[in-house]
C-alpha cells in the first residue's frame, strides 16, 4: 500500500500544480500535454487525479483519528 500511497500523492501534487497554473495563467498543462480538455488521455488524467485525491483522504482521516500533531506521520499509517 505504500506504493499506492506514493502514486496517489504524486497525482494529487500534479493536480494541485495544474490548478495553480490554471488559476495564475489560465494554462491547463494536462490539456496542453494530452491534446485538449476533451481528449481521452486528458480526461483519464483528470479522473485519476480526482480518485487520488479521494484516496488521500484515508491517511488524512487516519492521522486526525490518531490526533497526531506531526504531519510527517500522515503517510506512515497502515492503510
C-alpha positions as CSV (number, residue, x, y, z in Angstrom):
1,X,0.0,0.0,0.0
2,X,3.0,2.3,0.4
3,X,3.5,2.4,-3.3
4,X,-0.2,3.2,-3.9
5,X,0.0,6.0,-1.3
6,X,3.1,7.4,-3.1
7,X,1.5,7.2,-6.5
8,X,-1.7,8.9,-5.3
9,X,0.2,11.6,-3.6
10,X,2.2,12.4,-6.8
11,X,-1.1,12.6,-8.7
12,X,-2.6,15.0,-6.1
13,X,0.6,17.2,-6.4
14,X,0.2,17.1,-10.2
15,X,-3.4,18.2,-9.9
16,X,-2.5,21.0,-7.4
17,X,0.2,22.3,-9.7
18,X,-2.1,22.1,-12.7
19,X,-4.8,24.1,-10.8
20,X,-2.2,26.6,-9.8
21,X,-1.3,27.1,-13.4
22,X,-4.9,27.4,-14.4
23,X,-5.6,30.0,-11.7
24,X,-2.5,32.1,-12.2
25,X,-2.0,31.9,-16.0
26,X,-5.2,30.3,-17.4
27,X,-2.9,27.5,-18.7
28,X,-4.0,23.9,-18.3
29,X,-0.8,21.8,-18.6
30,X,-2.6,18.5,-18.6
31,X,-4.8,19.6,-21.6
32,X,-1.7,21.1,-23.3
33,X,0.2,17.8,-23.0
34,X,-2.7,15.5,-23.9
35,X,-4.4,17.4,-26.7
36,X,-7.1,19.5,-25.0
37,X,-9.5,19.1,-22.2
38,X,-11.8,16.8,-24.2
39,X,-9.1,14.4,-25.2
40,X,-9.4,10.9,-23.8
41,X,-6.0,10.9,-22.2
42,X,-6.5,14.3,-20.5
43,X,-9.9,13.1,-19.2
44,X,-8.3,9.9,-17.8
45,X,-5.6,12.0,-16.1
46,X,-8.3,14.3,-14.6
47,X,-10.2,11.2,-13.3
48,X,-7.0,9.6,-11.9
49,X,-6.2,12.9,-10.0
50,X,-9.7,13.0,-8.6
51,X,-9.5,9.4,-7.4
52,X,-6.1,10.0,-5.9
53,X,-7.5,13.0,-4.0
54,X,-10.2,10.8,-2.6
55,X,-7.8,8.1,-1.7
56,X,-5.6,10.6,0.1
57,X,-8.5,11.2,2.5
58,X,-7.8,7.8,4.1
59,X,-4.4,8.8,5.6
60,X,-5.7,12.2,6.5
61,X,-8.6,10.9,8.5
62,X,-6.3,8.3,10.0
63,X,-3.9,11.0,11.2
64,X,-6.8,13.0,12.5
65,X,-8.2,10.0,14.4
66,X,-4.7,9.4,15.9
67,X,-4.6,13.0,17.0
68,X,-1.1,13.2,15.5
69,X,0.4,16.6,15.9
70,X,3.2,15.7,13.5
71,X,2.1,15.9,9.8
72,X,5.1,13.8,8.8
73,X,3.4,10.7,10.1
74,X,0.4,11.1,7.8
75,X,1.8,8.8,5.1
76,X,3.1,6.1,7.5
77,X,-0.3,4.8,8.6
78,X,-1.1,1.1,7.8
79,X,-3.8,1.6,5.2
